[in-house]
Amino acid sequence: MLDVKYNATGLNRNAYFRFDTASVPGSVTSAKLRFYGGLTATGTMSAGVFSVADTKWSESGLSWSNRPAVGG
């Protein structure tokens, strides 16, 4: 479960997910990701999913200042 909290309008929270497809036989040409969201209080929620070209980041070393740029 991924918890994302809301503080103020214009404040963005980012989560990065990385998948190792090396053990998948053949070539991976597409994938489906399913994310479900819910609110714990009255309000609205928006979400987006973007690609990241830089795959050299590590989960333990990722920070706001060194996060990879998001793509389309």
Protein Blocks (a to p, Z undefined) as FASTA:
>chain_A
ZZdddfbghiacdddddddfklpgcjdfbdcdddddddfbecdddddddddfblkbcfkl
gcfklcccddZZ
